């Protein structure tokens, strides 16, 4: 007999990021008074709205307010969109982290760089069962683009909450670090699965993802065609399986390899822990590549960094490589949201130098479940409710349609928005209320700032309407004007053709100060604000612009 009081224990499932967007994944499962955090990722800003922002992380307000209830943070694999926000989260809360050994190594490296201490990082294997807080959590192996990825199932009195992770079905020869196991999810249905949460990023693709995610056959054709040419390959360092495919293909064609970036070299060193090594005879140093006609140069990085680096190489803006029009460029990286502008500029730079460009990612699927993969997991677990996660809204809907095709009723499919909470009691959905007003946390450099967007708004104004700086000097005792006014603009108008603006704005400054002194209402701050408001209204009416206005009243002691 089930425990009646346990059945009344509420389960709340919600997202702080990752729904109706690409990246910034963070999902929370709240069982009773305990919170399980799944993923903590970043996303890159839209290219039209970046305004100097490096990336965006979720709003942690709810977690900070309830930090004493957090049972643990679970990171399923080592990608920025699921673990990049960890240092910003861990600077504000202290909670245990659970991840695979390889991912744990990456997390420890980041924590050391950010000088974050007193965080317990637990290494879990892909068949482990651990009691985290009050509940059992089962980790099951999946196949993804990085080794040791897993999905999870949280055991509750109402049934399992299953998060499938970013899996694909691939039954070809794989090492243990990549091989998935779908027998474990099938066993969950014996106890009952209340909710299945599945990745939506590949939900618009029919069939299975495998074998269309493999790059090796396409790269082999390139090596064969350009047998005696140098080939530069750009790839995201976190696409580990793809990097291993590229290296293994080079070895099979007896091509020398240069691992050009430190990130790649560190990755290969980490992969030794799972038994992957490269024969030393294959690798060459950077000072040798100008003397080897058929070397393959692997250029790794993340986000904008890898595209910018390749642009620099093609423009001969690096000291150790002389790029020529005989070289071949292979783009083995997908264009991530937020880096489209840099990617286009990179392509332009390559073509200007006369290089040949081959864009492989257009013919290769990303390692996310396609429709038949999603159906397999639904069939294996037989959940009572289905929640699409990870992806733009159209992809969430396509994922929901997959469940509809498998005879789920609309009442069993829950499409949430960030901050919306699905609440379950007695194995039934009770509500889907919007309970949290979330704000993006913008990261500029190494710190988060300005969740309300004030700084970002200032940058937007500066980029569109420019700035006007007003300065004037007055006697600190009498408040009479003794210097100025001086009017300077940047990015507003060409003042040579608009001298009247300078004159009119100067008059506004003088009159505002004189009136305040006459009425005995002068206060430096209040008067500056009044000048700013009057000038802003004047410019809006006169030229239709709303620049940033900085007014300065310098009070000078003339008695000294």
Protein Blocks (a to p, Z undefined) as FASTA:
>chain_A
ZZfklmmpccddddfehiapaejiacdddehjaccdehjadddddfklnnopabdcddfk
lmmmmmmmpnbdcdfbdcfklmmmmmmmmmmbccdddddfklmmmmmmmmmmnopghiac
ddddfkbccdehjbccdddddddfbehiacdddddfkbpcddebjadddfbdcdfklmcc
fklmmmmmmnopfbacddfklmmpgcjfblklpmklmmmmmmmmmmmbccdddddfklmm
lmmmmmmmmmmnopacddfbfklmmmmmmmmmnopacdfklpccfklmmmcfkbccdddd
ehjlmmmmmmmmmnopafkbccdfkbccddfbdcdehilmmmmmmmmmmmmnopacddfk
lmcccddddfklmmmmmmmnopabdcdeeiafklmmmmmmmmmmnopafklpccddehia
cddeehiafbdcdfbdcdddddehjacehklommmmmmmmmmmnopadddddddfklopa
fedjddddehkacfklmmmmmmmmmmmmmmmmmmmmmnopacfklmmmmmmmmmmmmmmm
mnopacddddddddddfkZZ
